[in-house]
């Protein structure tokens, strides 16, 4: 017998980049929608609930896409986090961009502490 997760995954369309896209009803943002436990919910949140034990009824806990592809519900592309964690990670990404664009000295190191 197949599990609910296997059944849901079998409904998706696998893309070349590894994403599994929800081809059925979607909201304006492109998130897949499914009726689950008496409510219409986002499929990627339902998957995060089944795989990662995300609390579906707590809007502060987010199911985030690593792939930035809203209709994707591939479990390995989804991670659970809070809004503030999401912002913190965006902040870190911004920092990395900053360091990439910082001029380096002749040794290829960041000029810091006078070396
Ligand atoms: Zn994806």
Boltz pocket constraint, residues with backbone or C-beta under 6 A from the ligand:
constraints:
  - pocket:
      binder: B
      contacts: [[A, 18], [A, 19], [A, 20], [A, 67], [A, 69], [A, 72], [A, 73], [A, 74], [A, 77]]
      max_distance: 6.0
